[in-house]
Structures are given as C-alpha cells and as structure tokens.
C-alpha cells in the first residue's frame, strides 16, 4: 500500500510540468505504443498521474534459485511434512 500525494501530469502551469508530462508519455509509448491512442486496449484511460509517496508498506516477493528449474518461488522448496493440527 502506498500513501502519498497524487498529481495529474500536464495540468499544471509552466514548461516544467509540460516537460514531465511529455517525458512520462514517451516512456509509456516505449513500453506500450498504443497507450492513449485510438488503438489503446483500455480506451477509458485518459489521464497521466504521478504519485509522491510518503509511506510504502506491504510485503515483497523474491525468486529463489532452484537446482531443478532455474528460478522459482519459496513455495516450491522442499519442506518437512506439515505440522498436525489438533
């Protein structure tokens, strides 16, 4: 979970806000060229926003190396039999 301030990109005044909006849009187009265009798979997506987080809490995940298959998650590691519930 992230707590912070959300700001709409491109709605502020001045050249710096416009530069940030254009940079964000260019980055998105590098990842997904259809974003915010006619062929956008999510056409209701119309606003770019940024988040200034002040608090980030939650869990993290990591891959664990496995001798059999390369990388996997913790659940596939050998474990002793589950404990009995009484």
C-alpha positions in Angstrom: 0.0 0.0 0.0 1.3 3.5 -0.8 0.3 6.7 0.8 1.1 9.9 -0.8 0.1 12.8 -2.9 -1.3 12.2 -6.4 -0.9 14.9 -9.1 -2.3 15.0 -12.6 0.5 15.4 -15.2 0.1 18.1 -17.8 -2.5 20.2 -15.9 0.0 22.5 -14.2 1.3 25.7 -15.5 4.8 26.3 -16.8 7.3 24.5 -19.0 8.5 22.1 -16.3 5.0 20.5 -15.9 4.7 20.1 -19.7 8.2 18.6 -19.9 7.3 16.0 -17.2 4.1 15.1 -19.0 5.9 14.6 -22.3 8.6 12.5 -20.7 6.0 10.3 -19.0 4.1 9.9 -22.2 7.2 9.0 -24.2 8.1 6.4 -21.5 4.7 4.8 -21.7 4.8 4.8 -25.5 8.2 3.0 -25.3 6.5 0.3 -23.2 3.1 0.2 -24.9 2.9 2.1 -28.1 -1.0 2.1 -28.2 -1.4 3.9 -24.8 -3.7 6.9 -25.0 -4.2 6.4 -28.8 -7.0 5.2 -31.0 -6.0 1.5 -30.5 -5.5 1.7 -26.8 -6.8 -1.6 -25.3 -8.1 0.4 -22.4 -9.7 3.4 -24.1 -11.2 4.9 -20.9 -7.6 5.5 -19.8 -7.2 9.2 -20.5 -5.2 10.8 -17.6 -1.5 10.5 -16.7 -0.8 10.9 -13.0 2.2 10.8 -10.7 2.5 9.8 -7.1 4.8 11.4 -4.5 4.8 8.6 -1.9 5.4 9.3 1.8 4.7 5.9 3.1 5.0 2.5 1.5 4.0 -0.7 3.4 3.4 -4.2 2.4 5.1 -7.5 1.5 7.8 -8.2 -1.0 8.4 -11.2 -3.2 11.6 -12.7 -4.5 12.6 -15.6 -6.6 14.7 -18.4 -5.0 17.1 -20.3 -7.1 16.2 -24.0 -7.6 18.5 -26.8 -8.7 15.8 -28.3 -10.9 14.3 -25.5 -12.9 16.3 -22.3 -12.5 14.3 -19.8 -10.6 11.1 -20.4 -8.6 9.3 -19.1 -5.6 9.6 -20.1 -2.0 6.5 -22.5 -2.1 8.4 -25.0 -4.3 11.2 -25.5 -1.9 11.5 -28.9 -0.1 9.8 -28.7 3.3 9.2 -31.1 6.1 5.7 -32.5 6.3 3.1 -30.0 7.5 2.5 -29.9 11.2 -0.6 -31.7 12.6 -3.5 -29.5 13.8 -5.1 -30.8 17.0 
